């Protein structure tokens, strides 16, 4: 059995590219992965696109922030959130 790989991606106001990004990752030949997709308070349609695909594929674990976090801690907060889910 292949090892589980965790991929982290942060998205902010990338509605124009988000669907293409998701389709590209999901089309990879290596399928044993989980994808932590962090929506960083977008004001365009990014959140809706992520939500749609997260409902279609349980490998996508979406984390949503209500406001754009420009303090550089977005990934750290998401990793903490993911670690708590994995432990519990």
CORGIVEN-V722466 format. One record per residue. RES is the residue in three letters. PHI is phi in whole degrees, 0 to 359 (* if undefined). Layout:
# CORGIVEN-V722466
res,phi
RES,PHI
RES,PHI
This chain:
# CORGIVEN-V722466
res,phi
UNK,*
UNK,283
UNK,288
UNK,285
UNK,248
UNK,252
UNK,247
UNK,247
UNK,223
UNK,253
UNK,229
UNK,217
UNK,50
UNK,239
UNK,310
UNK,299
UNK,246
UNK,298
UNK,297
UNK,297
UNK,300
UNK,298
UNK,298
UNK,294
UNK,295
UNK,292
UNK,271
UNK,299
UNK,287
UNK,280
UNK,254
UNK,271
UNK,219
UNK,239
UNK,237
UNK,270
UNK,253
UNK,260
UNK,264
UNK,261
UNK,73
UNK,300
UNK,250
UNK,253
UNK,268
UNK,303
UNK,301
UNK,295
UNK,295
UNK,298
UNK,301
UNK,301
UNK,286
UNK,295
UNK,286
UNK,274
UNK,220
UNK,286
UNK,285
UNK,271
UNK,250
UNK,267
UNK,237
UNK,246
UNK,251
UNK,287
UNK,233
UNK,297
UNK,261
UNK,261
UNK,275
UNK,83
UNK,258
UNK,300
UNK,296
UNK,301
UNK,298
UNK,292
UNK,295
UNK,301
UNK,300
UNK,296
UNK,297
UNK,296
UNK,295
UNK,290
UNK,284
UNK,258
